[in-house]
């Protein structure tokens, strides 16, 4: 399995794990929105790696996007810790 495929699988698993917090009632709707939108953007950048010509630029984008996603989700969790249930 190539590294790019593993990256896509990891991002999908990460998105699933972030949504599990909402499914079990630990976070609210703001968190869900932030986690879904930022995770989808991260996935979009990951998929773009299959058609990129500049591997180095793509890898840098993916890395910085992952840091932004984790930061955004952490802030959203701090703000919106009210459960959905």
C-alpha positions in Angstrom: 0.0 0.0 0.0 1.4 3.4 -0.9 1.9 6.2 1.6 -0.8 8.3 -0.1 -3.4 5.6 0.3 -2.4 5.2 4.0 -2.8 9.0 4.5 -6.3 8.9 3.0 -7.2 5.9 5.3 -5.8 7.8 8.3 -7.7 11.0 7.5 -11.0 9.0 7.1 -10.4 7.2 10.4 -9.6 10.6 12.1 -12.9 12.1 10.8 -14.7 9.0 12.1 -13.1 9.3 15.5 -13.9 13.0 15.8 -17.6 12.3 15.0 -17.7 9.5 17.5 -17.3 12.2 20.2 -20.6 13.7 19.0 -22.3 10.3 18.6 -21.6 9.5 22.3 -22.8 12.9 23.4 -19.5 14.5 24.6 -19.6 17.6 22.3 -22.2 19.9 20.6 -23.1 21.1 17.1 -20.4 23.7 16.8 -17.8 21.0 17.3 -19.5 18.8 14.8 -19.5 21.5 12.1 -15.9 22.5 12.7 -14.7 18.8 12.8 -16.6 17.9 9.6 -15.6 21.0 7.6 -12.0 20.9 8.6 -11.7 17.2 8.2 -13.3 17.3 4.7 -10.9 20.0 3.7 -8.0 17.9 5.0 -9.3 14.9 3.0 -9.6 17.1 -0.1 -6.0 18.1 0.2 -5.0 14.5 0.7 -6.8 13.3 -2.4 -5.3 16.1 -4.4 -1.9 14.4 -3.8 -2.8 11.7 -6.3 -2.8 14.2 -9.1 -0.1 16.7 -8.0 3.1 17.4 -9.9 4.9 18.9 -6.9 5.1 16.2 -4.2 7.1 18.5 -1.8 4.6 21.3 -2.0 1.7 18.9 -1.5 3.3 17.3 1.5 3.9 20.6 3.1 0.3 21.7 2.5 -1.0 18.4 4.0 1.3 18.7 7.1 0.2 22.3 7.9 -3.4 21.5 7.2 -3.2 18.6 9.7 -1.9 21.0 12.4 -4.7 23.5 11.6 -7.3 20.8 11.8 -6.2 19.5 15.2 -6.0 23.1 16.5 -9.4 24.0 15.1 -11.0 20.9 16.6 -9.3 21.5 20.0 -10.7 25.1 20.1 -14.1 24.0 19.0 -14.1 21.3 21.7 -13.2 23.9 24.3 -15.9 26.2 23.2 -18.7 23.7 22.6 -18.5 21.1 25.2 -22.3 21.0 25.6 -23.5 17.5 24.7 -25.9 16.9 21.9 -28.1 14.6 23.9 
